[in-house]
Amino acid sequence: MSTREGSGGPVLRVAVIGCGGIAMSQHGPAYQKLAGVEIVAGSDVSAERAAAFAARFGGRAYTDYREMLARERPMIVDVCTPEDQHVEPTVAALEAGADVLCEKIMAHTLAGGRAMVAAAARTGRFLGIDYNYRFFPIFQELKRQLTAGELGELALLTVAAHAFCFHHAIDLLRWLGGPVEAVSGQYTATVDPRYHYRVQCPDFVYVPSRNASLVLRFASGALGVISASRFEDLHARMLRVEAVGEKGRLTADGITIDDIIGRLVRWPGGEEVPFFAGAERGFNVAFERSIQAFIERVRGAETDAATGEDGYAVLEIEHALVRANAEGRVIPLPLTDAGGAAAQEDGQ
Ligand SMILES: NC(=O)c1ccc[n+]([C@@H]2O[C@H](COP(=O)([O-])OP(=O)(O)OC[C@H]3O[C@@H](n4cnc5c(N)ncnc54)[C@H](O)[C@@H]3O)[C@@H](O)[C@H]2O)c1
């Protein structure tokens, strides 16, 4: 088997399914920067997009991912199709023997998410979900501070976010605050269709058009609050995260889609907390580090890469919000009846 200098192992042969916006702008370039990986195929229902991906990043172009899996036998498959097209390619790639990185939101239904987790368990392959906000340098430092007990007993994790960051914020708070025991919340949609996200997920709000506010109760007794709206401006603010503990408050702010580095400030003193960010400030930093963490995880290292189980835990919280809103009550987790709107996907 061939090796590439600096990788410390065999070259990982990567195939991408879904060669649209995020594959071209973020995933392809991120793999190109990594030692020890090689892009061997790009597959898209659009022949033009598959060809453009292969021309730019290497490998062969396919319009049928099943043919691609059979011919190329890739070791890694990266699923970058739209949200309602994740389940089938992910399950097929796992069954073809690949470790899979799937873009978020893991699946458009609860049942789809369960089918993906079950396929990973059945095949013994690793399933990762690209919750890349974990890898913003500012959130790595916030996690380090919380883990080190710098705030003492944690009381609150609070997020104000653009709607596109809502599901990322759920993953982020689980990662920062630990297991979630209960969910409550409400949301409303705007009548203006311009704010409605192009992909609708029957079991989830996913991208709140007008507003969503969610309260998480962590097993620790701390509470998490996430409020999001599509009326926010990603160029003015993606999200602000605050952690309040008995010894003070940490505020992560100043984060935009153009510059994800931001400022971490500790209160009540108001001093800025330094952290290592590197030279780059763009959103690409998060994709590069997330994909690197996934690859290192495949190679056997412990990393912060989100797993299929993490992805499914976000789906449960998303679905609990729908139920909380409909039923006007606090929904305990894990869901005891996790049927959802499309339970047929895994035969339930
Ligand atoms: N992690 C992040 O921060 C982040 C940011 C943006 C987008 N995303 C995610 O990336 C995914 C893709 O988003 P995008 O903006 O690139 O979408 P896109 O529409 O630009 O690209 C999707 C591509 O998939 C192709 N496709 C559709 N169905 C297919 C199928 N069954 N088989 C093969 N190809 C198929 C389409 O032809 C298209 O080229 C979504 O899940 C989205 O949520 C993640």
The ligand as an SDF file (V2000), in Angstrom:
LIG
                    3D

 44 48  0  0  0  0  0  0  0  0999 V2000
  -21.0270   22.2840    8.3170 N   0  0  0  0  0  0  0  0  0  0  0  0
  -21.3740   23.4590    7.8320 C   0  0  0  0  0  0  0  0  0  0  0  0
  -21.0550   24.5000    8.4030 O   0  0  0  0  0  0  0  0  0  0  0  0
  -22.1370   23.5070    6.5360 C   0  0  0  0  0  0  0  0  0  0  0  0
  -22.2460   24.6940    5.8040 C   0  0  0  0  0  0  0  0  0  0  0  0
  -22.9900   24.6750    4.6030 C   0  0  0  0  0  0  0  0  0  0  0  0
  -23.6170   23.5220    4.1730 C   0  0  0  0  0  0  0  0  0  0  0  0
  -23.4890   22.3810    4.9480 N   0  0  0  0  0  0  0  0  0  0  0  0
  -24.1870   21.1330    4.5610 C   0  0  0  0  0  0  0  0  0  0  0  0
  -23.6240   20.5840    3.3910 O   0  0  0  0  0  0  0  0  0  0  0  0
  -24.6360   19.8290    2.7000 C   0  0  0  0  0  0  0  0  0  0  0  0
  -24.6450   20.2660    1.2390 C   0  0  0  0  0  0  0  0  0  0  0  0
  -24.9250   21.6490    1.1600 O   0  0  0  0  0  0  0  0  0  0  0  0
  -24.5270   22.5100   -0.1330 P   0  0  0  0  0  0  0  0  0  0  0  0
  -24.7380   23.9200    0.2600 O   0  0  0  0  0  0  0  0  0  0  0  0
  -23.1980   22.0940   -0.6590 O   0  0  0  0  0  0  0  0  0  0  0  0
  -25.6820   22.0470   -1.1430 O   0  0  0  0  0  0  0  0  0  0  0  0
  -25.6310   22.1040   -2.7360 P   0  0  0  0  0  0  0  0  0  0  0  0
  -27.0270   22.0180   -3.1920 O   0  0  0  0  0  0  0  0  0  0  0  0
  -24.7930   23.2470   -3.1880 O   0  0  0  0  0  0  0  0  0  0  0  0
  -24.8580   20.7560   -3.1390 O   0  0  0  0  0  0  0  0  0  0  0  0
  -25.4360   19.4920   -2.9890 C   0  0  0  0  0  0  0  0  0  0  0  0
  -25.0350   18.6360   -4.1980 C   0  0  0  0  0  0  0  0  0  0  0  0
  -25.5380   17.3250   -4.0060 O   0  0  0  0  0  0  0  0  0  0  0  0
  -26.0160   16.8490   -5.2670 C   0  0  0  0  0  0  0  0  0  0  0  0
  -26.9870   15.7910   -4.9860 N   0  0  0  0  0  0  0  0  0  0  0  0
  -28.2880   15.8980   -4.6090 C   0  0  0  0  0  0  0  0  0  0  0  0
  -28.8200   14.6840   -4.3980 N   0  0  0  0  0  0  0  0  0  0  0  0
  -27.8370   13.7780   -4.6600 C   0  0  0  0  0  0  0  0  0  0  0  0
  -27.7740   12.3680   -4.6140 C   0  0  0  0  0  0  0  0  0  0  0  0
  -28.8190   11.6280   -4.2350 N   0  0  0  0  0  0  0  0  0  0  0  0
  -26.6000   11.7640   -4.9680 N   0  0  0  0  0  0  0  0  0  0  0  0
  -25.5280   12.5040   -5.3520 C   0  0  0  0  0  0  0  0  0  0  0  0
  -25.5370   13.8540   -5.4050 N   0  0  0  0  0  0  0  0  0  0  0  0
  -26.6740   14.4780   -5.0490 C   0  0  0  0  0  0  0  0  0  0  0  0
  -26.6080   18.0770   -5.9380 C   0  0  0  0  0  0  0  0  0  0  0  0
  -26.6820   17.9010   -7.3620 O   0  0  0  0  0  0  0  0  0  0  0  0
  -25.6010   19.1510   -5.5240 C   0  0  0  0  0  0  0  0  0  0  0  0
  -24.5440   19.2880   -6.4590 O   0  0  0  0  0  0  0  0  0  0  0  0
  -25.9420   20.0640    3.4530 C   0  0  0  0  0  0  0  0  0  0  0  0
  -26.1720   18.9940    4.3390 O   0  0  0  0  0  0  0  0  0  0  0  0
  -25.6660   21.3270    4.2480 C   0  0  0  0  0  0  0  0  0  0  0  0
  -26.3980   21.4290    5.4500 O   0  0  0  0  0  0  0  0  0  0  0  0
  -22.7580   22.3630    6.0780 C   0  0  0  0  0  0  0  0  0  0  0  0
  1  2  1  0
  2  3  2  0
  2  4  1  0
  4  5  1  0
  4 44  2  0
  5  6  2  0
  6  7  1  0
  7  8  2  0
  8  9  1  0
  8 44  1  0
  9 10  1  0
  9 42  1  0
 10 11  1  0
 11 12  1  0
 11 40  1  0
 12 13  1  0
 13 14  1  0
 14 15  2  0
 14 16  1  0
 14 17  1  0
 17 18  1  0
 18 19  2  0
 18 20  1  0
 18 21  1  0
 21 22  1  0
 22 23  1  0
 23 24  1  0
 23 38  1  0
 24 25  1  0
 25 26  1  0
 25 36  1  0
 26 27  1  0
 26 35  1  0
 27 28  2  0
 28 29  1  0
 29 30  1  0
 29 35  2  0
 30 31  1  0
 30 32  2  0
 32 33  1  0
 33 34  2  0
 34 35  1  0
 36 37  1  0
 36 38  1  0
 38 39  1  0
 40 41  1  0
 40 42  1  0
 42 43  1  0
M  CHG  2   8   1  16  -1
M  END
$$$$
